[in-house]
Amino acid sequence: MHQFRWALTRRCPRCGHKPVFESWYRMTTTCGECDLLFEREPGYWVGAMTINTAVIALLFLGTFGTAVWLTWPDPPWAWIAAGVVGMNLLFPVFFYPFAKTLWMAIDLTFQKVTDQDEFGS
């Protein structure tokens, strides 16, 4: 479970080393501590995009449902729509680095790291 806590703080999900990002979006190639290769194969980040999409869909449903429920019987549809559209545009941009580290934590939970993956050779 510690790998998920580390992932939520944008640390290496294998060893907890920080930083693994050169900037908000740009990751280093390998971990500076354990040498884990981050992008293990072409298309590896599709899982991160899936996590990002799932989180924003759940956030949208929760926000939209709560807003309608709290303002029923006369919901301000224009304000609700503007709020959820704005959230859907901004939140995925902010959350994507966290989705990347969460995807790595999930991947490390289910796949054994080989020497090639571990050392980026």
Secondary structure, 3 states (H helix, E strand, C coil): CHHHHHHHCCCCCCCCCCCCECCCCCECCECCCCCCECCCCCCCCHHHHHHHHHHHHHHHHHHHHHHHHHHCCCCCHHHHHHHHHHHHHHHHHHHHHHHHHHHHHHHHHHCCCCHHHHHCC
